[in-house]
Amino acid sequence: MSNYSQLKDLVLSLESDFEKFYDKQNSAAGTRVRKGMQELKNLAQTIRTEVQNAKNSAAGDAGAAAGAAKAAPAKKAAAPAAAKKAAPAKKK
């Protein structure tokens, strides 16, 4: 949950810079907003990776026992090329 707290803190810390940039047209605040949004993007990617890894490890633990009982699906055989010909195109 610490990443979630960091995410909330980062968004709240950018609030004043957003106001300065959009309401007062302060370009330096715009630079800080862009920097903060980049940090937000990186933090969001970190959180996404953590969630995906947690999901995969939970599914892997549960799926390992169930997956052992299931056989891998058989591959479909390719249809012979000469077996079917395409119908000729109709002329108008």
N, C-alpha and C positions, 0 to 999 in steps of 0.2 A: 504493500500500500504506500510505501514511501514515494514511488514514482508518481502515484496519483496525487499525493500532497505537493510534490514538486510541480506537477502540471498545473494545479490550481494556483499555486503561488506565482508561477510564471505568468499566467494569464492575468491575474490581479495586478501584478507589478507593471504590466504593459498598459493598463487602463489610462493612466495619466498621460503617457506618451501618445496614445491614440487620440485623446482629447486635444492635446497640444497640436498634433499634426493636422487633424481634420477641422478643428474649430478655429485654431489660431494660425494655421498654415506655417507652422514651425518646421523647417526642413530638417533640422538636427533631430527633432523628435521622430521624424520619418525614418531616419537612419537607425535610431534605436528600435523603432517598431520592426523594421526589416530584420535587424539582428535578433530581436526577441522571437520573431516568427521563425527564423532559421533554427534557433534553439528549441522552439516548440516542435518543429518538424522532426528534429533529431530525437527529442524525447519521445514523441509519438511513435517513431520507428522502433525505439528501444522497447517501449511498452508492447507494441505489436509483436515483436520477436519473442518477448517473454511469454505473452499469452499463447502464441502459437506453439512454443516449446512445451509449455505446461499442458496444453491441449493434446499435443502429440504424445507426450510421455504418459498421460492418463489414458489415452486411447491405446497406446502401445502396451501398457500393462494389462488392460482389460482385453484388448484384442489379441494378445499373445496366447492366452489360454483358449479363446474362441477360435482364433485363426489356425491353431494346431489341428483342430478337428475338421476344418474346411480344406478342401483341395483347391489348388489354383485352377481358375477357369481354363478350359481347353481353348487353344487358338483355333480360329476359324480357318478352314482351308480356302485358298484363293480359287475362285471359279476359273475354269480354263478359258482362255481368250477366244478360242475358236468356237466355243459352245454357243455363244449368242452374237448375232450381228445386229448392229443398229439399224433401225428402219430408215429407209431413204426419206429425205426431206420432201415435203409436199410443195409443189409449185403452185403459185397463185395465178 
